Amino acid sequence: YYLTSIAPETKDSEFTWKGFQDAVNNELVAVFGNFVNRSFVLMHKLCGGKVPPFVADLQDETDQWLIQEIANTKQKVEQLISDYKFRDALFELINLARSGNQ
């Protein structure tokens, strides 16, 4: 994660253990890990540990917005990976996890 987040695209990068620790703790664990953990805890608590069936009639505007964000992020990430912009693709995924945490 850290190496991708600092990978040089237009200039040199510098690996530091402090940067590694900050990126892992403040981004990977705090954002992505929190999103995954929250999803699994709620699924276990509210749905008996199984992904519930999708019910379109229960969607509200927030649900529709998040579903569209997922689709948009998928397209962006696919294009960024095709363009060898791995760091930008990684940031798009982290931003999606931020949206999920909200």
Contacts in CASP RR format, 6 or more apart in sequence:
PFRMAT RR
TARGET T0000
AUTHOR 0000-0000-0000
METHOD contacts of the structure
MODEL  1
YYLTSIAPETKDSEFTWKGFQDAVNNELVAVFGNFVNRSFVLMHKLCGGK
VPPFVADLQDETDQWLIQEIANTKQKVEQLISDYKFRDALFELINLARSG
NQ
1 23 0 8 1.000
1 24 0 8 1.000
1 27 0 8 1.000
1 28 0 8 1.000
1 90 0 8 1.000
2 15 0 8 1.000
2 19 0 8 1.000
2 20 0 8 1.000
2 23 0 8 1.000
2 24 0 8 1.000
3 15 0 8 1.000
4 86 0 8 1.000
4 87 0 8 1.000
4 90 0 8 1.000
5 23 0 8 1.000
5 27 0 8 1.000
5 87 0 8 1.000
5 90 0 8 1.000
5 91 0 8 1.000
6 13 0 8 1.000
6 14 0 8 1.000
6 15 0 8 1.000
6 23 0 8 1.000
6 87 0 8 1.000
7 13 0 8 1.000
7 86 0 8 1.000
7 87 0 8 1.000
9 85 0 8 1.000
9 87 0 8 1.000
27 94 0 8 1.000
31 94 0 8 1.000
31 97 0 8 1.000
31 98 0 8 1.000
31 101 0 8 1.000
32 93 0 8 1.000
32 94 0 8 1.000
32 97 0 8 1.000
33 97 0 8 1.000
34 97 0 8 1.000
34 101 0 8 1.000
35 97 0 8 1.000
35 98 0 8 1.000
35 100 0 8 1.000
35 101 0 8 1.000
38 101 0 8 1.000
43 49 0 8 1.000
43 50 0 8 1.000
43 51 0 8 1.000
43 52 0 8 1.000
59 67 0 8 1.000
66 99 0 8 1.000
66 100 0 8 1.000
69 96 0 8 1.000
69 99 0 8 1.000
70 96 0 8 1.000
73 92 0 8 1.000
73 93 0 8 1.000
73 95 0 8 1.000
73 96 0 8 1.000
76 89 0 8 1.000
76 92 0 8 1.000
77 89 0 8 1.000
77 92 0 8 1.000
77 93 0 8 1.000
80 86 0 8 1.000
80 88 0 8 1.000
80 89 0 8 1.000
80 92 0 8 1.000
81 89 0 8 1.000
END
